[in-house]
Amino acid sequence: MAAEEQIRVSGRVKREIERRRREGESYNDVLERILDENDTGDFYDGFGRWSDEEAERVREERRKAKEKRKRRMRERVEDAA
């Protein structure tokens, strides 16, 4: 199969393609396989969708937990001083 196009890649990228290359695969085969693996969609796409209210509630709880962790760390630093 003749090359339809040429692309330039860095030495690091070429080494990575070669590392992932299976016996009998062309560079194009490797890239197609890798792209197909990455194109299966994000695990979270369409999974467990929350309502806007639920998402906001979770964001708020995470914000509170983060503030609580920061407060505890400040208290520990002050206690150690």
Rosetta silent file (secondary structure, phi, psi, omega in degrees, C-alpha in Angstrom):
SEQUENCE: MAAEEQIRVSGRVKREIERRRREGESYNDVLERILDENDTGDFYDGFGRWSDEEAERVREERRKAKEKRKRRMRERVEDAA
SCORE:     score description
SCORE:     0.000 S_00000001
   1 L     0.000  122.908 -179.373    0.000    0.000    0.000 S_00000001
   2 L   -78.746  147.940  178.487    1.520    3.288   -1.080 S_00000001
   3 L   -67.000  131.337  176.926    1.509    6.222    1.265 S_00000001
   4 L   -85.499  -33.164 -179.704   -1.317    8.597    0.512 S_00000001
   5 L  -146.643  158.152  173.788    0.109   11.363    2.669 S_00000001
   6 L  -117.095  143.654  174.353    3.182   11.937    4.724 S_00000001
   7 L  -129.956  148.980  176.233    3.250   13.451    8.176 S_00000001
   8 L   -94.957  136.116  175.108    6.173   14.562   10.277 S_00000001
   9 L  -132.537  156.436  178.394    6.423   13.271   13.812 S_00000001
  10 L   -72.568  164.420  176.542    9.024   13.778   16.490 S_00000001
  11 H   -59.485  -36.932  179.303   11.477   11.066   17.361 S_00000001
  12 H   -63.914  -44.110  179.828    9.620   10.511   20.614 S_00000001
  13 H   -64.577  -43.071  179.346    6.322    9.962   18.796 S_00000001
  14 H   -61.300  -43.532  178.591    7.955    7.586   16.319 S_00000001
  15 H   -61.763  -39.285  179.334    9.496    5.559   19.143 S_00000001
  16 H   -66.052  -41.162  176.975    6.104    5.364   20.873 S_00000001
  17 H   -62.430  -44.326  179.288    4.438    4.148   17.669 S_00000001
  18 H   -63.159  -37.440  178.862    7.183    1.554   17.245 S_00000001
  19 H   -63.317  -37.621 -177.276    6.769    0.447   20.859 S_00000001
  20 H   -86.278   -8.687 -175.022    3.037   -0.113   20.304 S_00000001
  21 L   -68.764  130.627  176.383    3.491   -1.731   16.911 S_00000001
  22 L   -95.689  159.102 -178.497    2.407   -5.347   16.656 S_00000001
  23 L   -55.356  130.592  177.739    3.998   -7.826   14.299 S_00000001
  24 L    85.011   -4.128 -179.595    2.944   -7.165   10.732 S_00000001
  25 L   -85.451  140.435  170.415    1.399   -3.759   11.479 S_00000001
  26 L   -83.831  169.469  175.554    2.235   -0.702    9.451 S_00000001
  27 H   -59.260  -40.455  179.343    2.563    2.660   11.134 S_00000001
  28 H   -61.025  -42.629  178.912   -0.868    3.476    9.758 S_00000001
  29 H   -59.304  -43.843 -179.501   -2.308    0.274   11.280 S_00000001
  30 H   -61.394  -48.383 -178.124   -0.894    1.206   14.685 S_00000001
  31 H   -63.679  -41.337  177.804   -2.305    4.721   14.535 S_00000001
  32 H   -61.890  -42.462  179.680   -5.730    3.494   13.399 S_00000001
  33 H   -63.541  -45.322 -179.575   -5.828    0.952   16.238 S_00000001
  34 H   -63.415  -43.537  179.401   -4.808    3.540   18.821 S_00000001
  35 H   -64.812  -38.336  177.118   -7.336    6.045   17.517 S_00000001
  36 H   -63.915  -40.172  178.941  -10.074    3.396   17.550 S_00000001
  37 H   -62.138  -39.488 -177.996   -9.205    2.514   21.163 S_00000001
  38 H   -81.802  -10.802 -176.275   -9.471    6.162   22.156 S_00000001
  39 L   -98.656   14.784 -179.462  -12.652    6.700   20.154 S_00000001
  40 L   -75.802   -3.341  179.994  -14.803    4.334   22.184 S_00000001
  41 L    95.420  153.930  177.183  -16.260    7.367   23.921 S_00000001
  42 L   -69.952  134.313  179.948  -15.804    8.768   27.331 S_00000001
  43 L   -51.413  -34.916 -174.903  -16.870    6.325   30.027 S_00000001
  44 L   -87.119   -7.917  179.229  -19.076    8.998   31.548 S_00000001
  45 L   -58.725  118.950  175.756  -20.828    9.970   28.287 S_00000001
  46 L    70.625    7.998 -176.130  -24.514    9.394   28.871 S_00000001
  47 L  -106.092  120.996  175.188  -23.848    7.508   32.080 S_00000001
  48 L    61.826   42.328  179.729  -25.604    8.527   35.258 S_00000001
  49 L   -60.381  135.778  178.322  -26.708   11.939   34.054 S_00000001
  50 L  -103.689  153.742  171.586  -27.693   14.209   36.871 S_00000001
  51 L   -70.318  163.886  177.928  -30.260   16.913   36.871 S_00000001
  52 H   -58.517  -39.147 -179.241  -28.910   20.457   37.164 S_00000001
  53 H   -65.621  -43.023  179.998  -30.086   20.544   40.771 S_00000001
  54 H   -65.993  -42.906  178.934  -28.338   17.275   41.652 S_00000001
  55 H   -61.647  -41.409  179.232  -25.123   18.371   39.947 S_00000001
  56 H   -65.733  -39.685  178.234  -25.209   21.677   41.830 S_00000001
  57 H   -61.237  -43.378  179.921  -25.814   19.857   45.122 S_00000001
  58 H   -65.941  -43.774  177.428  -22.781   17.632   44.502 S_00000001
  59 H   -58.295  -42.679 -179.511  -20.615   20.621   43.532 S_00000001
  60 H   -65.506  -41.684  178.491  -21.646   22.401   46.725 S_00000001
  61 H   -64.418  -39.428  177.580  -20.888   19.342   48.866 S_00000001
  62 H   -65.710  -39.949  178.166  -17.473   19.002   47.241 S_00000001
  63 H   -61.684  -45.012  179.162  -16.783   22.697   47.852 S_00000001
  64 H   -62.511  -42.682 -179.925  -17.722   22.299   51.526 S_00000001
  65 H   -63.794  -39.200  178.529  -15.546   19.199   51.897 S_00000001
  66 H   -64.072  -44.412  177.764  -12.611   21.026   50.332 S_00000001
  67 H   -62.562  -39.479  178.673  -13.021   23.951   52.712 S_00000001
  68 H   -63.006  -42.682  177.761  -13.251   21.538   55.641 S_00000001
  69 H   -62.824  -43.416  179.005   -9.976   19.848   54.582 S_00000001
  70 H   -61.445  -43.049 -179.656   -8.257   23.229   54.252 S_00000001
  71 H   -61.940  -44.591  179.195   -9.520   24.280   57.679 S_00000001
  72 H   -62.453  -40.249  179.320   -8.242   21.053   59.276 S_00000001
  73 H   -65.096  -41.479  177.081   -4.840   21.489   57.632 S_00000001
  74 H   -61.084  -41.934 -179.896   -4.595   25.084   58.897 S_00000001
  75 H   -63.968  -39.497  179.483   -5.514   23.889   62.402 S_00000001
  76 H   -65.861  -39.696  178.461   -2.842   21.172   62.267 S_00000001
  77 H   -64.208  -44.033 -179.992   -0.218   23.673   61.163 S_00000001
  78 H   -64.779  -39.429  178.696   -1.219   26.038   63.965 S_00000001
  79 H   -65.935  -33.464 -177.785   -1.171   23.191   66.528 S_00000001
  80 H   -76.316  -21.801 -176.499    2.304   22.135   65.378 S_00000001
  81 L   -77.708    0.000    0.000    3.670   25.667   65.740 S_00000001
